Amino acid sequence: MEDKITCTIGGIEQSVQPIGNHLQWHGIDLFKLSEKHGSPLKLSYLPIIKDRIQLAKNLFAKAFAETDYSGSYEYCYCTKSNQLSFIVQEALRSGAHLETSSEYDIDIIISLCSKAVIDTKTYLIHNGTKSVTYLKKIKRLQELGFTNSIIVIDSIPEFARIKGIFPNSQRIGLRKATYDASFGCSRLGLSEVDIRTLVSQIKRDNRYSLEMLHFFVDSGMGDVSNYLRELDESLETYKYLQSHFSSLRFLNIGGGMPPLKQGFNQDDAGNFVFKIMNRIKEFCDANGINNPDIFTEFGSYTVAESGAVIFEVIEVKQTEDGNTWYILNNSLMTTIPDNYSIRTPFQVMAINNIGHEKIQVKIGGISCDQYDVLFGKEDHQIVLMPKIIGSNRLFVAIFNTGAYQDSLSGYGGIKHCLIQSPKHMVLNKDEKGKVNEYQFKAEQSSGEMLAILGY
C-alpha cells in the first residue's frame, strides 16, 4: 500500500509560505539560501524554540486560570531530543529547565556552568538508568552549587546505588511504569509493587526527600484516551504516595506533546492541556489533595520545528511500473532516520518552481540501498512535485527535522555508503527581526570520515 500526499501549501504550518515561485520558511527564502550555501544543507532556526516554550507556558497558565488551579508550572527541555550547544542554550535562554537521560548530559551541564550559561537554580530532572558514573556526576553538579537536582528512581537497585553515592541526603522522585498498546508494559519505571517496596525503604531512611512522581506515556499526548487513562492511574499513585510523604509536591506528567503541524494546531494543544489540568484539579478536589506543581518534559515539541534539510534533485528516473523517481543529492536514511526506521512522516516540499506543472513522484536518496527512500506510514510516499523540464533545477526541503534525527544518525560520524553529513547553518533573528546566520559545521570531508575509520 502506498501513501499519497501533495506539496500544496494550504492547511500547513504558518512557518511555511509561498512567495512568488519560491517557498519561504519563517520568512526566509529557502531557494536563495540554497543558492548561497549549496546543498545538501541542514538548517537550524532558533527563534521557534522560544516561541514554542512560551506557547506551552501560556497554554498551561490559561488552563490553570480556567480550572482555578493553585500549583505552579515548570517547563523542562529533554536534552536527548537535540544536544547541540546552540539548541540547549536557546532553550535555557527561553526559560526552560532541563531533563537529563545519561551521564554525558551531566558533562554538558558542567560545560554550560563553566561558561556561566546556566543558573544553578535551574531544575535538573535526572531520568534514565543511573549507573554509578552517572550518579557521581550528578553529585558533582551539587558540589558546583546546583540546588534543584532531582534524581528520578527507575528501579529498586537504583535506590541502593543512590544511597552508596549520596550517604547524607538527596532529593528524589519515582517514575511510574505505564502501559501502551504498541509497546505493552514499559520496561521504564516502577510497577505498583516496586513502588510500595520503595515506599517502605524510603520511610525507613529519612535522609531522602521524596518530592516527585513522574510518568511518561510512550505514545505521547497524541493518543488522548490512553494518556488520560495513565494520568488517572498516576493520580491514584500520587494520592497513595502523599499519604506517606508530606514532601511530595511535584507531579511530572512527562512529554509527548506533538510539534504543531497539519492535524495538530495551537487550539488542539490548548484543548488537551485543559483536559489534563481539569482532570488533575477534579481529582485533587475530590480527594482533598493540595494541587501539585506540574512539570512537563517536552523534547520534540520544543525543537522539531527548528530543523529542515534542503536537497537538490540530481536525477529523474522512470521505472517499468510507471513510477517517476526524483533522486536527491544525499541520503534520506541518514538525514531523517526516523522515516526509515519507524516510518515517521516528514513534510516535504519543493522550494522553487512552485508554480510549475505538478506530477506524482517518489523520492529516493543517493545511496545504493533500496530502503533509502521517502516512506509514508506503510510504504513509499507519493508526492506531488513540480515537473522538471529541460535543464531546470529543482530543490526540495524536508521540515520538522530538529528532534532526534542528528543523534540517531550519528552527527558527523560514519554514514551508510560513506555519504557525508551536510553543511549545517544556524539561523537567528536580531531584535529588529533581521535574519543572521553562521556556519556551525562544514560539509563532512572524506578526510574526516577516513580518519574515523582508521585510514
C-alpha positions as CSV (number, residue, x, y, z in Angstrom):
1,M,0.0,0.0,0.0
2,E,1.3,3.5,-0.9
3,D,0.7,6.8,0.8
4,K,-0.1,9.8,-1.3
5,I,0.4,13.4,-0.2
6,T,0.6,16.7,-2.0
7,C,3.0,19.5,-1.7
8,T,0.4,22.2,-1.8
9,I,0.6,24.9,0.8
10,G,-3.0,25.1,2.2
11,G,-3.5,23.9,5.7
12,I,0.1,23.5,6.8
13,E,2.0,25.3,9.5
14,Q,2.2,29.1,9.2
15,S,6.0,29.0,9.2
16,V,6.0,27.8,5.5
17,Q,4.5,30.2,2.9
18,P,4.9,30.5,-0.9
19,I,6.1,33.9,-2.1
20,G,6.1,34.1,-5.8
21,N,7.7,31.0,-7.2
22,H,9.8,30.2,-4.1
23,L,9.0,28.8,-0.7
24,Q,9.7,30.8,2.5
25,W,10.3,29.3,5.9
26,H,9.9,31.6,8.8
27,G,10.2,34.4,6.3
28,I,13.5,33.1,4.8
29,D,13.7,32.4,1.0
30,L,15.0,28.8,1.1
31,F,15.9,28.8,-2.6
32,K,18.1,31.8,-2.2
33,L,19.7,30.3,0.8
34,S,20.5,27.1,-1.1
35,E,21.9,29.1,-3.9
36,K,24.2,30.9,-1.4
37,H,25.3,27.9,0.6
38,G,24.8,24.9,-1.8
39,S,23.1,21.7,-1.0
40,P,22.5,19.4,0.8
41,L,22.1,21.9,3.5
42,K,21.0,21.4,7.1
43,L,19.2,24.3,8.9
44,S,18.5,25.2,12.5
45,Y,16.2,28.1,13.1
46,L,16.4,29.2,16.8
47,P,13.5,31.6,17.3
48,I,10.9,28.9,17.0
49,I,12.3,27.3,20.2
50,K,11.4,30.3,22.3
51,D,8.1,30.6,20.6
52,R,7.1,27.0,21.4
53,I,8.3,27.2,25.0
54,Q,6.4,30.4,25.6
55,L,3.3,29.0,23.9
56,A,3.3,26.0,26.2
57,K,3.7,28.2,29.3
58,N,0.8,30.4,28.1
59,L,-1.4,27.3,27.5
60,F,-0.8,25.9,31.0
61,A,-1.3,29.4,32.5
62,K,-4.6,29.7,30.7
63,A,-5.7,26.2,31.8
64,F,-4.6,26.9,35.4
65,A,-6.8,30.1,35.4
66,E,-9.8,28.3,33.8
67,T,-9.6,25.5,36.4
68,D,-8.7,27.6,39.4
69,Y,-5.5,25.5,39.8
70,S,-3.2,26.7,42.5
71,G,0.0,24.9,41.7
72,S,2.9,26.2,39.6
73,Y,4.2,25.0,36.2
74,E,7.7,24.2,35.2
75,Y,8.8,23.5,31.6
76,C,11.7,21.1,31.1
77,Y,13.6,20.5,27.9
78,C,14.7,16.9,27.2
79,T,18.3,17.3,26.1
80,K,18.2,13.9,24.3
81,S,16.0,15.4,21.6
82,N,18.8,17.6,20.4
83,Q,22.0,18.1,22.4
84,L,23.6,20.6,20.1
85,S,25.0,23.5,22.2
86,F,23.1,26.3,20.5
87,I,19.8,24.4,20.9
88,V,20.2,23.7,24.6
89,Q,21.4,27.3,25.2
90,E,18.4,28.7,23.4
91,A,16.1,26.5,25.5
92,L,17.7,27.8,28.7
93,R,17.5,31.4,27.5
94,S,13.8,30.8,26.9
95,G,13.2,29.8,30.4
96,A,13.3,26.0,30.2
97,H,14.7,23.7,32.9
98,L,16.5,20.5,31.8
99,E,15.8,16.8,31.9
100,T,18.8,14.5,31.5
101,S,19.0,10.9,30.4
102,S,22.6,9.8,30.6
103,E,25.9,10.7,32.3
104,Y,27.2,12.7,29.3
105,D,24.2,15.0,29.7
106,I,25.8,16.0,33.0
107,D,29.0,16.9,31.2
108,I,27.0,19.2,29.1
109,I,25.6,21.0,32.1
110,I,29.1,21.2,33.7
111,S,30.4,22.8,30.5
112,L,27.5,25.3,30.4
113,C,28.1,26.1,34.1
114,S,31.8,26.9,33.4
115,K,30.6,29.4,30.8
116,A,28.0,30.9,33.1
117,V,25.3,30.0,30.7
118,I,23.1,28.1,33.2
119,D,21.7,29.2,36.5
120,T,22.4,26.9,39.4
121,K,18.8,27.3,40.5
122,T,17.7,25.5,37.2
123,Y,15.7,22.4,37.9
124,L,17.6,19.3,36.7
125,I,15.4,16.2,36.4
126,H,17.6,13.1,36.1
127,N,16.0,10.2,34.3
128,G,17.4,7.1,32.6
129,T,19.2,4.2,34.2
130,K,21.5,5.7,36.9
131,S,24.9,4.0,36.7
132,V,27.4,4.7,39.4
133,T,29.3,7.0,37.0
134,Y,26.0,8.9,36.2
135,L,25.3,9.3,39.9
136,K,28.8,10.5,40.7
137,K,28.5,13.2,38.0
138,I,25.1,14.3,39.4
139,K,26.9,14.6,42.8
140,R,29.5,16.8,41.1
141,L,26.7,19.1,39.9
142,Q,25.6,19.6,43.5
143,E,29.1,20.3,44.6
144,L,29.1,23.1,41.9
145,G,26.0,24.6,43.6
146,F,23.0,23.2,41.7
147,T,20.3,23.1,44.4
148,N,17.3,21.8,42.3
149,S,18.7,18.4,41.2
150,I,16.1,15.6,41.5
151,I,17.0,12.0,40.8
152,V,14.0,10.1,39.5
153,I,14.3,6.5,40.5
154,D,13.7,3.9,37.8
155,S,14.3,0.6,39.7
156,I,14.8,-0.8,43.1
157,P,18.5,-1.5,42.6
158,E,18.9,2.1,41.6
159,F,17.9,3.3,45.1
160,A,20.7,1.2,46.6
161,R,23.2,2.8,44.2
162,I,21.9,6.3,45.2
163,K,22.4,5.5,48.9
164,G,26.0,4.5,48.1
165,I,26.8,7.8,46.3
166,F,24.7,10.1,48.5
167,P,25.1,8.9,52.0
168,N,23.8,12.1,53.6
169,S,20.7,13.4,51.8
170,Q,19.2,13.7,48.3
171,R,16.0,14.9,46.6
172,I,14.4,12.0,44.8
173,G,11.4,11.1,42.6
174,L,9.8,7.9,41.5
175,R,9.0,7.0,37.9
176,K,5.8,5.0,37.5
177,A,5.7,2.4,34.7
178,T,2.9,2.9,32.2
179,Y,1.1,0.8,29.6
180,D,0.9,1.5,25.9
181,A,-1.0,-0.5,23.3
182,S,2.0,-0.5,20.9
183,F,4.7,-1.4,23.5
184,G,2.8,-3.2,26.3
185,C,4.1,-2.6,29.8
186,S,7.0,-0.3,29.7
187,R,10.4,-1.5,30.9
188,L,11.0,2.0,32.1
189,G,9.8,3.0,35.6
190,L,8.4,1.1,38.6
191,S,5.5,-1.2,38.9
192,E,3.0,-0.7,41.7
193,V,4.6,-3.5,43.6
194,D,8.0,-1.9,43.2
195,I,6.7,1.5,44.3
196,R,5.3,0.0,47.5
197,T,8.6,-1.7,48.2
198,L,10.5,1.5,47.7
199,V,8.0,3.4,49.9
200,S,8.9,1.1,52.8
201,Q,12.7,1.5,52.1
202,I,12.5,5.3,51.9
203,K,10.4,5.6,55.0
204,R,13.0,3.7,57.0
205,D,15.7,6.2,55.9
206,N,14.7,9.8,56.4
207,R,17.8,11.1,54.6
208,Y,16.0,11.1,51.3
209,S,13.2,13.5,50.4
210,L,10.6,12.1,48.0
211,E,9.3,15.1,46.1
212,M,8.2,14.0,42.6
213,L,6.1,11.4,40.9
214,H,6.9,11.0,37.2
215,F,5.2,9.1,34.4
216,F,5.6,9.0,30.7
217,V,3.3,7.6,28.0
218,D,5.3,6.2,25.0
219,S,2.5,7.1,22.5
220,G,2.6,10.6,23.9
221,M,-0.2,13.1,24.1
222,G,-1.3,12.2,20.6
223,D,-3.4,9.3,21.9
224,V,-5.7,11.2,24.2
225,S,-7.7,8.4,25.7
226,N,-4.6,6.3,26.6
227,Y,-2.8,9.3,28.0
228,L,-5.7,10.3,30.2
229,R,-6.1,6.7,31.4
230,E,-2.5,6.7,32.5
231,L,-2.9,10.1,34.1
232,D,-5.8,8.7,36.2
233,E,-3.7,5.8,37.4
234,S,-0.8,8.1,38.2
235,L,-3.0,10.4,40.2
236,E,-4.1,7.4,42.3
237,T,-0.4,6.6,42.9
238,Y,0.3,10.3,43.7
239,K,-2.5,10.1,46.3
240,Y,-1.0,6.9,47.8
241,L,2.5,8.4,48.0
242,Q,1.3,11.7,49.5
243,S,-0.3,9.8,52.3
244,H,3.2,8.6,53.3
245,F,5.4,11.6,52.3
246,S,4.5,15.2,53.1
247,S,7.5,16.2,51.0
248,L,5.8,15.1,47.8
249,R,4.6,18.2,45.8
250,F,5.7,17.7,42.1
251,L,3.7,15.8,39.5
252,N,5.8,15.3,36.4
253,I,3.4,14.4,33.6
254,G,6.1,13.7,31.1
255,G,6.3,14.7,27.5
256,G,4.7,13.7,24.2
257,M,3.2,17.0,23.1
258,P,3.3,16.7,19.3
259,P,5.0,19.5,17.3
260,L,2.5,21.9,15.8
261,K,1.7,20.9,12.3
262,Q,-1.1,19.9,10.0
263,G,-3.6,18.0,12.0
264,F,-2.5,19.3,15.4
265,N,-2.6,23.1,15.9
266,Q,-2.5,25.6,18.7
267,D,-6.2,25.1,19.6
268,D,-5.7,21.3,19.7
269,A,-2.8,21.8,22.1
270,G,-4.7,24.2,24.3
271,N,-7.7,21.9,24.5
272,F,-5.6,18.9,25.5
273,V,-3.7,20.9,28.2
274,F,-7.1,22.0,29.6
275,K,-8.3,18.4,29.7
276,I,-5.1,17.4,31.6
277,M,-5.4,20.2,34.2
278,N,-9.1,19.8,34.6
279,R,-8.6,16.1,35.3
280,I,-5.9,16.8,37.9
281,K,-7.9,19.6,39.5
282,E,-11.1,17.5,39.8
283,F,-9.1,14.6,41.3
284,C,-7.4,16.8,43.9
285,D,-10.7,18.4,44.9
286,A,-12.4,15.1,45.2
287,N,-9.6,13.6,47.4
288,G,-8.7,16.6,49.5
289,I,-5.2,16.9,48.0
290,N,-3.2,20.1,47.5
291,N,-2.7,20.9,43.9
292,P,0.8,19.6,42.9
293,D,3.3,21.7,41.0
294,I,3.3,20.4,37.4
295,F,6.4,19.6,35.4
296,T,6.5,18.6,31.7
297,E,9.4,17.3,29.7
298,F,8.9,18.4,26.1
299,G,11.5,17.4,23.5
300,S,10.2,17.1,20.0
301,Y,7.6,19.8,20.7
302,T,10.4,22.1,21.6
303,V,12.8,21.6,18.8
304,A,11.3,19.6,15.9
305,E,10.1,22.6,14.0
306,S,13.6,24.3,14.3
307,G,15.1,21.9,11.8
308,A,15.0,21.5,8.0
309,V,17.2,19.9,5.3
310,I,17.4,21.1,1.7
311,F,18.3,18.8,-1.2
312,E,18.6,19.1,-4.9
313,V,17.0,16.7,-7.3
314,I,20.0,15.4,-9.3
315,E,18.3,12.8,-11.5
316,V,14.9,11.8,-12.7
317,K,14.3,8.1,-13.3
318,Q,11.4,6.2,-14.8
319,T,10.8,2.6,-13.7
320,E,9.0,-0.1,-15.6
321,D,6.0,0.0,-13.3
322,G,5.3,3.6,-14.4
323,N,6.7,5.5,-11.4
324,T,8.8,8.6,-11.7
325,W,11.6,8.9,-9.2
326,Y,13.3,12.1,-8.1
327,I,16.8,11.2,-6.8
328,L,18.2,13.6,-4.2
329,N,21.9,14.5,-3.6
330,N,22.2,12.9,-0.2
331,S,20.7,10.0,1.8
332,L,17.3,10.1,3.4
333,M,18.2,7.1,5.6
334,T,20.9,9.1,7.3
335,T,19.4,12.6,7.4
336,I,15.9,11.6,8.6
337,P,16.5,8.1,10.1
338,D,13.1,8.1,11.9
339,N,11.4,8.0,8.5
340,Y,13.3,4.8,7.5
341,S,13.2,3.1,10.9
342,I,9.8,3.8,12.4
343,R,8.0,5.4,9.4
344,T,7.7,8.8,11.0
345,P,6.2,11.0,8.3
346,F,8.1,14.2,7.4
347,Q,6.8,17.1,5.4
348,V,8.5,17.5,2.1
349,M,8.0,20.4,-0.3
350,A,9.6,22.0,-3.4
351,I,11.2,25.3,-2.6
352,N,11.4,26.6,-6.2
353,N,9.4,26.3,-9.4
354,I,6.3,26.2,-7.2
355,G,4.0,27.4,-10.0
356,H,5.1,24.8,-12.5
357,E,3.0,21.8,-13.5
358,K,2.9,19.1,-10.8
359,I,3.4,15.4,-11.3
360,Q,3.3,12.4,-9.0
361,V,6.8,11.2,-8.0
362,K,8.5,9.0,-5.5
363,I,11.7,10.4,-3.8
364,G,14.9,8.4,-3.3
365,G,18.2,9.1,-1.7
366,I,21.6,8.8,-3.3
367,S,22.8,5.6,-1.6
368,C,22.7,2.1,-3.2
369,D,20.1,0.9,-0.6
370,Q,16.6,0.2,-1.8
371,Y,15.3,1.5,1.6
372,D,16.9,4.9,1.0
373,V,13.5,6.4,0.0
374,L,10.9,8.7,1.5
375,F,8.4,6.5,3.3
376,G,4.8,7.0,4.2
377,K,3.3,5.2,7.2
378,E,3.3,1.9,5.3
379,D,5.2,2.2,2.0
380,H,6.8,4.6,-0.5
381,Q,5.3,8.0,-0.3
382,I,3.9,9.5,-3.5
383,V,4.4,13.3,-3.6
384,L,3.2,16.0,-6.0
385,M,6.2,17.9,-7.2
386,P,6.9,20.4,-9.9
387,K,7.8,18.8,-13.2
388,I,11.4,19.2,-14.2
389,I,11.7,20.4,-17.7
390,G,15.0,20.5,-19.6
391,S,17.8,22.0,-17.6
392,N,15.6,23.4,-14.8
393,R,16.9,22.7,-11.3
394,L,14.6,21.7,-8.5
395,F,15.3,21.9,-4.8
396,V,13.2,20.3,-2.1
397,A,13.1,20.7,1.7
398,I,12.2,18.3,4.4
399,F,10.8,20.0,7.5
400,N,10.4,19.3,11.2
401,T,13.8,17.5,11.4
402,G,15.0,19.3,14.6
403,A,14.4,16.5,17.1
404,Y,16.4,13.2,17.3
405,Q,17.5,13.0,13.7
406,D,21.0,14.2,14.3
407,S,21.7,12.0,17.3
408,L,20.1,8.9,15.7
409,S,22.1,9.4,12.5
410,G,25.4,9.9,14.4
411,Y,26.1,13.6,13.9
412,G,29.4,14.0,12.0
413,G,30.2,10.3,12.1
414,I,30.2,7.3,9.7
415,K,27.1,7.1,7.5
416,H,25.8,4.3,5.2
417,C,27.7,4.2,1.9
418,L,30.0,6.8,3.4
419,I,27.7,9.6,2.4
420,Q,28.8,12.8,4.0
421,S,26.9,14.8,6.6
422,P,25.6,18.0,5.1
423,K,26.8,21.5,5.8
424,H,24.9,22.9,8.8
425,M,23.8,26.6,9.1
426,V,22.3,28.2,12.2
427,L,19.7,30.9,11.7
428,N,18.5,33.5,14.2
429,K,16.9,36.9,14.2
430,D,18.0,40.1,16.0
431,E,15.8,42.5,17.9
432,K,14.8,44.2,14.7
433,G,13.8,40.9,13.0
434,K,16.8,40.7,10.7
435,V,17.9,37.2,10.0
436,N,21.5,36.4,10.8
437,E,23.3,33.2,10.1
438,Y,26.5,31.3,10.8
439,Q,28.0,28.1,9.8
440,F,28.1,25.5,12.6
441,K,29.6,22.7,10.5
442,A,31.1,22.5,7.0
443,E,30.1,19.6,4.9
444,Q,31.9,16.5,6.2
445,S,35.1,15.8,4.2
446,S,36.4,12.5,3.1
447,G,39.5,13.1,5.3
448,E,37.3,13.4,8.4
449,M,35.4,10.2,7.6
450,L,38.5,8.2,6.7
451,A,40.2,9.3,10.0
452,I,37.3,7.8,11.9
453,L,37.8,4.6,10.0
454,G,41.5,4.5,10.8
455,Y,42.9,5.3,7.3
